[in-house]
């Protein structure tokens, strides 16, 4: 079972397809389920994943971890 960290953006992230899995190169794993995110996550969300650039007013970025079963693990 793999762990994936997902980013969601409130209030309108769903209009842009969020929550989305954050690429591994933007996550620092500390052990277990402890992790940290690179400051580049906002840049990734806006420049790569299409979320409009915002100044942070009335916008909340949130992230969470889930166990993820990839296609390689399916029977």
Secondary structure, 3 states (H helix, E strand, C coil): CEEEEEEEEECCHHHHCCCEECCHHHEEEEECCEEEECCCHHHHHHHHCCCCCCCCCCCEEEEEEEEECCHHHCC
